[in-house]
């Protein structure tokens, strides 16, 4: 088994090779997992340290020296008086090799200590490790544990047991052993399609979809960190959750799924469940309408089977080179609905708006903390000369923005707080055209609109004793509005207030 890429470590002036080995092993364990065998290369000296038993210390040493004649003579004398110190001078040219063993519990030994006292040990070492020969990680066992713990994600990195994300918190599991870099690479090579493994080797990162039959699909992401691999698996149920499963209101979602054209954006921060919400809308369309739904994803996450509709799922990198290529080509594939995994650049955003403006229903996700911010965040992707046109296109094509935040429930688990921006009033439409986030938010609070702000959702969840008041206050966009709703003093802002704000 090959050694890892060396790391340059400075330990200061040490007087014991055993101490250098201990410090090096402790540091390398943080990134590579507990090393079975370690190599340290310093000026004029190289040593390898191995374990005689897997649960013991580094206690078997091979030391190679390139020494001046005086030091070489001192080493010869030490070896002649110390039978436990093997000595080989066959390499010649002032080089020699020494072997000795230490205490399996501490790694220390008298011959090694005596040898260390003869040598001025370097302060800086180039350290590499060889992974222990362990049983490969069981992907089935990892998925079974994710399902049992109701984990959304699994993180694997060297030196730690598998880490599960449950209800938004990362939790280590002590019943698992620490994993090594070799185990992670072996698992990645086992899971990844050949093209993605080659991508990882060439570019140090990759992302792809994996299916563990009978358990779940998974979005697998791998990257290198400080020279070692890190692997993340997102748990995606084989069963696409319903609106009730997700605790999102069916009437509004069915209304959006029934649209014939327009742009529907599901917004939120990373890990807020945006892709799952889009998948549930696509599944409702698939179950209730006879349409052609085309999805462009990177990678494909939830896998849809044809029901009443035809579902064509295209993976970026597998079926099409880029999001923008997929969206542009989609218009030639006779779609009724286009689902874009994420709007992440101006070209994809422009193509999505164009598709929505030409008679298609476009579903997509976008990173934003509130619905009212989405318009200006989209506009910010474009050059100033283009922004007036994009605002005008959004005014005419944007149908709804759903923004969601996943919050911890009192009883355990998580519940979404939802904000809806419906483009269904003149105030909202005009504010979109002018790029006025404040006007959009004021319009969302008028009774003439179906829209609702986060504070309304939070207030209802607190009243139902689903989330705590402290949680609601921490996640409210404007905590004062939440307090007004609680005390019955909330009054929607007036248009006069908007006019005043526009003048300030």
Secondary structure by P-SEA (a helix, b strand, c coil): cccccbbbbbccccccaaaaaaaaaaaaaaccccccbbbbbcccbbbbbbbccccccccbbbbbbbccaaaaaaaaaaaaacccbbbbcccccccbbbbbcccccccccaaaaaaaaacccccccbbbbbbcccccccaaaaaaaaaaacccbbbbbcccccccccccbbbbbcccccccaaaaaaaaaacccaaaaaaaaaccccccccccccccccbbbbbbcccbbbbbbbbbbccccccccccccaaaaaaaaaccbbbbbbccccccaaaaaaaaaaaaaaaccbbbbbbbccccccccccccbbbbbbbcccccccaaaaaaacccccccbbbbcccccaaaaaaaaaaaaaccccccccccccccaaaaaaaaaccccaaaaaaaaaaacccbbbbbbbbbccccbbbbbbbbbbcccaaaaaaaaaccaaaaaaaaaccccccccaaaaaaaaaaaccccaaaaaaacccaaaaaaaaacccccccaaaaaaaaac
